[in-house]
Amino acid sequence: MADNCIGTRVRALGPRITTGFLDFARNDGRAFGKTHAQEEHVDFEWRVQAACGYAELGMFRESLAELDAVKPRFQNRPEVLQLRLHHLMRQKRWVLALRVSNKLCRVAPDSGTGFLHAGFCLHQLGKTAEAKKLLTRGPVALLKEPVYYYNMGCYEALLGDVQGAKESLLISFKMDASFRDLAKKDPDLKALHAVL
């Protein structure tokens, strides 16, 4: 995660803003007549931005603490689920990551993110056929993602469909040439390394 976290940029002040400033910003909102719901939304945005900033800095414990402090009514928002999923996958906690991925699929069914991550978790849990099946049921948005074709290629190769794997991988390479270099080193594609 370079300077971007789930599609939002971290404010120029950075994630390490003192609590006093955050309290001032929240109280300042009341001075301008914000409702309680608006204040909660501002708090949500601040916490997610702080969580993203901490994650980008490699401060994962602090990032999770910010996510845990998000009000319960915002816990199932795609931004929160996606960042929580990032942490679980980084820790290789595949079962929990799969649960969060499935929740993300339900909350944002038109986005491919939850489906891609759920498929990867299934694959890591030794359920590659289920991973492929899940991706084929995913939203149309997946067809615009080179990683979709790359993952399908990996799954097809592992399931013995070498021709299908080649076709999927070629599509991913055409969409993003960097996937060819990745494929040459990917142990899941060992059977195809000679033709890549």
C-alpha positions as protocol buffer text, in pm:
chain_id: "A"
residue {
  index: 1
  type: MET
  ca { x: 0 y: 0 z: 0 }
}
residue {
  index: 2
  type: ALA
  ca { x: 193 y: 297 z: -123 }
}
residue {
  index: 3
  type: ASP
  ca { x: 25 y: 632 z: -71 }
}
residue {
  index: 4
  type: ASN
  ca { x: -322 y: 498 z: -124 }
}
residue {
  index: 5
  type: CYS
  ca { x: -548 y: 304 z: 108 }
}
residue {
  index: 6
  type: ILE
  ca { x: -866 y: 152 z: -29 }
}
residue {
  index: 7
  type: GLY
  ca { x: -903 y: 427 z: -283 }
}
residue {
  index: 8
  type: THR
  ca { x: -875 y: 715 z: -38 }
}
residue {
  index: 9
  type: ARG
  ca { x: -575 y: 937 z: 15 }
}
residue {
  index: 10
  type: VAL
  ca { x: -446 y: 1003 z: 364 }
}
residue {
  index: 11
  type: ARG
  ca { x: -482 y: 1366 z: 466 }
}
residue {
  index: 12
  type: ALA
  ca { x: -170 y: 1579 z: 436 }
}
residue {
  index: 13
  type: LEU
  ca { x: -150 y: 1600 z: 815 }
}
residue {
  index: 14
  type: GLY
  ca { x: -89 y: 1225 z: 822 }
}
residue {
  index: 15
  type: PRO
  ca { x: -229 y: 958 z: 1047 }
}
residue {
  index: 16
  type: ARG
  ca { x: -43 y: 1058 z: 1364 }
}
residue {
  index: 17
  type: ILE
  ca { x: -260 y: 1353 z: 1458 }
}
residue {
  index: 18
  type: THR
  ca { x: -284 y: 1412 z: 1830 }
}
residue {
  index: 19
  type: THR
  ca { x: -602 y: 1315 z: 2009 }
}
residue {
  index: 20
  type: GLY
  ca { x: -648 y: 1678 z: 2109 }
}
residue {
  index: 21
  type: PHE
  ca { x: -672 y: 1781 z: 1745 }
}
residue {
  index: 22
  type: LEU
  ca { x: -923 y: 1503 z: 1674 }
}
residue {
  index: 23
  type: ASP
  ca { x: -1132 y: 1610 z: 1972 }
}
residue {
  index: 24
  type: PHE
  ca { x: -1116 y: 1970 z: 1855 }
}
residue {
  index: 25
  type: ALA
  ca { x: -1227 y: 1867 z: 1505 }
}
residue {
  index: 26
  type: ARG
  ca { x: -1519 y: 1669 z: 1647 }
}
residue {
  index: 27
  type: ASN
  ca { x: -1627 y: 1944 z: 1887 }
}
residue {
  index: 28
  type: ASP
  ca { x: -1577 y: 2205 z: 1619 }
}
residue {
  index: 29
  type: GLY
  ca { x: -1835 y: 2019 z: 1408 }
}
residue {
  index: 30
  type: ARG
  ca { x: -2095 y: 2071 z: 1682 }
}
residue {
  index: 31
  type: ALA
  ca { x: -2026 y: 2442 z: 1677 }
}
residue {
  index: 32
  type: PHE
  ca { x: -2134 y: 2442 z: 1312 }
}
residue {
  index: 33
  type: GLY
  ca { x: -2463 y: 2266 z: 1390 }
}
residue {
  index: 34
  type: LYS
  ca { x: -2377 y: 1912 z: 1284 }
}
residue {
  index: 35
  type: THR
  ca { x: -2618 y: 1644 z: 1390 }
}
residue {
  index: 36
  type: HIS
  ca { x: -2515 y: 1343 z: 1597 }
}
residue {
  index: 37
  type: ALA
  ca { x: -2531 y: 1124 z: 1283 }
}
residue {
  index: 38
  type: GLN
  ca { x: -2303 y: 1366 z: 1097 }
}
residue {
  index: 39
  type: GLU
  ca { x: -2058 y: 1366 z: 1389 }
}
residue {
  index: 40
  type: GLU
  ca { x: -2057 y: 985 z: 1390 }
}
residue {
  index: 41
  type: HIS
  ca { x: -1986 y: 985 z: 1017 }
}
residue {
  index: 42
  type: VAL
  ca { x: -1697 y: 1230 z: 1063 }
}
residue {
  index: 43
  type: ASP
  ca { x: -1562 y: 1007 z: 1342 }
}
residue {
  index: 44
  type: PHE
  ca { x: -1593 y: 706 z: 1110 }
}
residue {
  index: 45
  type: GLU
  ca { x: -1401 y: 883 z: 833 }
}
residue {
  index: 46
  type: TRP
  ca { x: -1126 y: 993 z: 1070 }
}
residue {
  index: 47
  type: ARG
  ca { x: -1086 y: 643 z: 1212 }
}
residue {
  index: 48
  type: VAL
  ca { x: -1073 y: 479 z: 869 }
}
residue {
  index: 49
  type: GLN
  ca { x: -817 y: 733 z: 748 }
}
residue {
  index: 50
  type: ALA
  ca { x: -609 y: 681 z: 1061 }
}
residue {
  index: 51
  type: ALA
  ca { x: -635 y: 302 z: 1019 }
}
residue {
  index: 52
  type: CYS
  ca { x: -521 y: 335 z: 656 }
}
residue {
  index: 53
  type: GLY
  ca { x: -234 y: 560 z: 754 }
}
residue {
  index: 54
  type: TYR
  ca { x: -117 y: 323 z: 1025 }
}
residue {
  index: 55
  type: ALA
  ca { x: -139 y: 29 z: 783 }
}
residue {
  index: 56
  type: GLU
  ca { x: 66 y: 216 z: 524 }
}
residue {
  index: 57
  type: LEU
  ca { x: 331 y: 281 z: 788 }
}
residue {
  index: 58
  type: GLY
  ca { x: 338 y: -86 z: 889 }
}
residue {
  index: 59
  type: MET
  ca { x: 178 y: -5 z: 1227 }
}
residue {
  index: 60
  type: PHE
  ca { x: -72 y: -289 z: 1207 }
}
residue {
  index: 61
  type: ARG
  ca { x: -167 y: -305 z: 1575 }
}
residue {
  index: 62
  type: GLU
  ca { x: -259 y: 63 z: 1572 }
}
residue {
  index: 63
  type: SER
  ca { x: -449 y: 22 z: 1245 }
}
residue {
  index: 64
  type: LEU
  ca { x: -657 y: -262 z: 1392 }
}
residue {
  index: 65
  type: ALA
  ca { x: -720 y: -60 z: 1708 }
}
residue {
  index: 66
  type: GLU
  ca { x: -867 y: 220 z: 1494 }
}
residue {
  index: 67
  type: LEU
  ca { x: -1085 y: -30 z: 1307 }
}
residue {
  index: 68
  type: ASP
  ca { x: -1202 y: -181 z: 1635 }
}
residue {
  index: 69
  type: ALA
  ca { x: -1295 y: 168 z: 1759 }
}
residue {
  index: 70
  type: VAL
  ca { x: -1527 y: 228 z: 1462 }
}
residue {
  index: 71
  type: LYS
  ca { x: -1889 y: 239 z: 1581 }
}
residue {
  index: 72
  type: PRO
  ca { x: -2075 y: -93 z: 1538 }
}
residue {
  index: 73
  type: ARG
  ca { x: -2313 y: 48 z: 1277 }
}
residue {
  index: 74
  type: PHE
  ca { x: -2016 y: 119 z: 1049 }
}
residue {
  index: 75
  type: GLN
  ca { x: -1830 y: -212 z: 1101 }
}
residue {
  index: 76
  type: ASN
  ca { x: -1981 y: -371 z: 789 }
}
residue {
  index: 77
  type: ARG
  ca { x: -1889 y: -85 z: 557 }
}
residue {
  index: 78
  type: PRO
  ca { x: -1673 y: -200 z: 263 }
}
residue {
  index: 79
  type: GLU
  ca { x: -1383 y: 26 z: 366 }
}
residue {
  index: 80
  type: VAL
  ca { x: -1365 y: -132 z: 712 }
}
residue {
  index: 81
  type: LEU
  ca { x: -1409 y: -487 z: 586 }
}
residue {
  index: 82
  type: GLN
  ca { x: -1146 y: -445 z: 317 }
}
residue {
  index: 83
  type: LEU
  ca { x: -883 y: -308 z: 552 }
}
residue {
  index: 84
  type: ARG
  ca { x: -963 y: -572 z: 815 }
}
residue {
  index: 85
  type: LEU
  ca { x: -931 y: -832 z: 539 }
}
residue {
  index: 86
  type: HIS
  ca { x: -591 y: -689 z: 443 }
}
residue {
  index: 87
  type: HIS
  ca { x: -468 y: -748 z: 797 }
}
residue {
  index: 88
  type: LEU
  ca { x: -609 y: -1101 z: 819 }
}
residue {
  index: 89
  type: MET
  ca { x: -456 y: -1202 z: 486 }
}
residue {
  index: 90
  type: ARG
  ca { x: -122 y: -1050 z: 582 }
}
residue {
  index: 91
  type: GLN
  ca { x: -132 y: -1269 z: 893 }
}
residue {
  index: 92
  type: LYS
  ca { x: -237 y: -1571 z: 682 }
}
residue {
  index: 93
  type: ARG
  ca { x: -549 y: -1620 z: 891 }
}
residue {
  index: 94
  type: TRP
  ca { x: -733 y: -1775 z: 599 }
}
residue {
  index: 95
  type: VAL
  ca { x: -1048 y: -1898 z: 775 }
}
residue {
  index: 96
  type: LEU
  ca { x: -1125 y: -1558 z: 929 }
}
residue {
  index: 97
  type: ALA
  ca { x: -1021 y: -1381 z: 609 }
}
residue {
  index: 98
  type: LEU
  ca { x: -1265 y: -1599 z: 416 }
}
residue {
  index: 99
  type: ARG
  ca { x: -1548 y: -1499 z: 651 }
}
residue {
  index: 100
  type: VAL
  ca { x: -1469 y: -1129 z: 606 }
}
residue {
  index: 101
  type: SER
  ca { x: -1435 y: -1177 z: 229 }
}
residue {
  index: 102
  type: ASN
  ca { x: -1776 y: -1343 z: 211 }
}
residue {
  index: 103
  type: LYS
  ca { x: -1924 y: -1056 z: 412 }
}
residue {
  index: 104
  type: LEU
  ca { x: -1760 y: -810 z: 171 }
}
residue {
  index: 105
  type: CYS
  ca { x: -1920 y: -1001 z: -120 }
}
residue {
  index: 106
  type: ARG
  ca { x: -2262 y: -954 z: 42 }
}
residue {
  index: 107
  type: VAL
  ca { x: -2207 y: -587 z: 130 }
}
residue {
  index: 108
  type: ALA
  ca { x: -2054 y: -489 z: -206 }
}
residue {
  index: 109
  type: PRO
  ca { x: -2183 y: -751 z: -453 }
}
residue {
  index: 110
  type: ASP
  ca { x: -2097 y: -544 z: -762 }
}
residue {
  index: 111
  type: SER
  ca { x: -1733 y: -508 z: -660 }
}
residue {
  index: 112
  type: GLY
  ca { x: -1489 y: -784 z: -745 }
}
residue {
  index: 113
  type: THR
  ca { x: -1267 y: -730 z: -442 }
}
residue {
  index: 114
  type: GLY
  ca { x: -1450 y: -960 z: -202 }
}
residue {
  index: 115
  type: PHE
  ca { x: -1474 y: -1234 z: -464 }
}
residue {
  index: 116
  type: LEU
  ca { x: -1104 y: -1216 z: -554 }
}
residue {
  index: 117
  type: HIS
  ca { x: -1001 y: -1234 z: -190 }
}
residue {
  index: 118
  type: ALA
  ca { x: -1252 y: -1506 z: -102 }
}
residue {
  index: 119
  type: GLY
  ca { x: -1122 y: -1711 z: -395 }
}
residue {
  index: 120
  type: PHE
  ca { x: -763 y: -1665 z: -281 }
}
residue {
  index: 121
  type: CYS
  ca { x: -854 y: -1766 z: 76 }
}
residue {
  index: 122
  type: LEU
  ca { x: -1031 y: -2079 z: -51 }
}
residue {
  index: 123
  type: HIS
  ca { x: -724 y: -2162 z: -260 }
}
residue {
  index: 124
  type: GLN
  ca { x: -497 y: -2117 z: 42 }
}
residue {
  index: 125
  type: LEU
  ca { x: -726 y: -2350 z: 238 }
}
residue {
  index: 126
  type: GLY
  ca { x: -680 y: -2619 z: -30 }
}
residue {
  index: 127
  type: LYS
  ca { x: -1017 y: -2560 z: -194 }
}
residue {
  index: 128
  type: THR
  ca { x: -898 y: -2450 z: -537 }
}
residue {
  index: 129
  type: ALA
  ca { x: -1200 y: -2591 z: -726 }
}
residue {
  index: 130
  type: GLU
  ca { x: -1432 y: -2391 z: -497 }
}
residue {
  index: 131
  type: ALA
  ca { x: -1217 y: -2082 z: -554 }
}
residue {
  index: 132
  type: LYS
  ca { x: -1257 y: -2113 z: -932 }
}
residue {
  index: 133
  type: LYS
  ca { x: -1631 y: -2173 z: -900 }
}
residue {
  index: 134
  type: LEU
  ca { x: -1669 y: -1865 z: -677 }
}
residue {
  index: 135
  type: LEU
  ca { x: -1486 y: -1643 z: -925 }
}
residue {
  index: 136
  type: THR
  ca { x: -1703 y: -1762 z: -1213 }
}
residue {
  index: 137
  type: ARG
  ca { x: -2011 y: -1654 z: -1012 }
}
residue {
  index: 138
  type: GLY
  ca { x: -1862 y: -1313 z: -936 }
}
residue {
  index: 139
  type: PRO
  ca { x: -1978 y: -977 z: -1073 }
}
residue {
  index: 140
  type: VAL
  ca { x: -1914 y: -855 z: -1427 }
}
residue {
  index: 141
  type: ALA
  ca { x: -1665 y: -603 z: -1281 }
}
residue {
  index: 142
  type: LEU
  ca { x: -1418 y: -891 z: -1240 }
}
residue {
  index: 143
  type: LEU
  ca { x: -1382 y: -919 z: -1618 }
}
residue {
  index: 144
  type: LYS
  ca { x: -1202 y: -582 z: -1618 }
}
residue {
  index: 145
  type: GLU
  ca { x: -941 y: -701 z: -1366 }
}
residue {
  index: 146
  type: PRO
  ca { x: -619 y: -867 z: -1488 }
}
residue {
  index: 147
  type: VAL
  ca { x: -580 y: -1034 z: -1147 }
}
residue {
  index: 148
  type: TYR
  ca { x: -910 y: -1217 z: -1209 }
}
residue {
  index: 149
  type: TYR
  ca { x: -767 y: -1384 z: -1521 }
}
residue {
  index: 150
  type: TYR
  ca { x: -435 y: -1445 z: -1350 }
}
residue {
  index: 151
  type: ASN
  ca { x: -599 y: -1618 z: -1054 }
}
residue {
  index: 152
  type: MET
  ca { x: -825 y: -1817 z: -1286 }
}
residue {
  index: 153
  type: GLY
  ca { x: -514 y: -1924 z: -1477 }
}
residue {
  index: 154
  type: CYS
  ca { x: -349 y: -2040 z: -1157 }
}
residue {
  index: 155
  type: TYR
  ca { x: -657 y: -2230 z: -1044 }
}
residue {
  index: 156
  type: GLU
  ca { x: -704 y: -2391 z: -1386 }
}
residue {
  index: 157
  type: ALA
  ca { x: -338 y: -2497 z: -1397 }
}
residue {
  index: 158
  type: LEU
  ca { x: -362 y: -2657 z: -1054 }
}
residue {
  index: 159
  type: LEU
  ca { x: -685 y: -2833 z: -1153 }
}
residue {
  index: 160
  type: GLY
  ca { x: -520 y: -2980 z: -1465 }
}
residue {
  index: 161
  type: ASP
  ca { x: -677 y: -2755 z: -1730 }
}
residue {
  index: 162
  type: VAL
  ca { x: -351 y: -2644 z: -1893 }
}
residue {
  index: 163
  type: GLN
  ca { x: -517 y: -2501 z: -2206 }
}
residue {
  index: 164
  type: GLY
  ca { x: -770 y: -2300 z: -2000 }
}
residue {
  index: 165
  type: ALA
  ca { x: -486 y: -2178 z: -1781 }
}
residue {
  index: 166
  type: LYS
  ca { x: -288 y: -2055 z: -2083 }
}
residue {
  index: 167
  type: GLU
  ca { x: -589 y: -1871 z: -2221 }
}
residue {
  index: 168
  type: SER
  ca { x: -666 y: -1700 z: -1890 }
}
residue {
  index: 169
  type: LEU
  ca { x: -303 y: -1605 z: -1834 }
}
residue {
  index: 170
  type: LEU
  ca { x: -267 y: -1459 z: -2185 }
}
residue {
  index: 171
  type: ILE
  ca { x: -565 y: -1233 z: -2118 }
}
residue {
  index: 172
  type: SER
  ca { x: -411 y: -1115 z: -1790 }
}
residue {
  index: 173
  type: PHE
  ca { x: -75 y: -1050 z: -1965 }
}
residue {
  index: 174
  type: LYS
  ca { x: -249 y: -843 z: -2236 }
}
residue {
  index: 175
  type: MET
  ca { x: -427 y: -637 z: -1970 }
}
residue {
  index: 176
  type: ASP
  ca { x: -114 y: -590 z: -1756 }
}
residue {
  index: 177
  type: ALA
  ca { x: 225 y: -708 z: -1879 }
}
residue {
  index: 178
  type: SER
  ca { x: 368 y: -720 z: -1526 }
}
residue {
  index: 179
  type: PHE
  ca { x: 168 y: -1037 z: -1462 }
}
residue {
  index: 180
  type: ARG
  ca { x: 394 y: -1228 z: -1706 }
}
residue {
  index: 181
  type: ASP
  ca { x: 697 y: -1173 z: -1480 }
}
residue {
  index: 182
  type: LEU
  ca { x: 493 y: -1274 z: -1178 }
}
residue {
  index: 183
  type: ALA
  ca { x: 377 y: -1591 z: -1354 }
}
residue {
  index: 184
  type: LYS
  ca { x: 733 y: -1698 z: -1432 }
}
residue {
  index: 185
  type: LYS
  ca { x: 805 y: -1718 z: -1058 }
}
residue {
  index: 186
  type: ASP
  ca { x: 467 y: -1843 z: -933 }
}
residue {
  index: 187
  type: PRO
  ca { x: 491 y: -2198 z: -793 }
}
residue {
  index: 188
  type: ASP
  ca { x: 122 y: -2252 z: -877 }
}
residue {
  index: 189
  type: LEU
  ca { x: 216 y: -2220 z: -1243 }
}
residue {
  index: 190
  type: LYS
  ca { x: 519 y: -2449 z: -1235 }
}
residue {
  index: 191
  type: ALA
  ca { x: 367 y: -2676 z: -1500 }
}
residue {
  index: 192
  type: LEU
  ca { x: 351 y: -2379 z: -1740 }
}
residue {
  index: 193
  type: HIS
  ca { x: 685 y: -2208 z: -1669 }
}
residue {
  index: 194
  type: ALA
  ca { x: 839 y: -2345 z: -1991 }
}
residue {
  index: 195
  type: VAL
  ca { x: 570 y: -2184 z: -2210 }
}
residue {
  index: 196
  type: LEU
  ca { x: 543 y: -1851 z: -2027 }
}
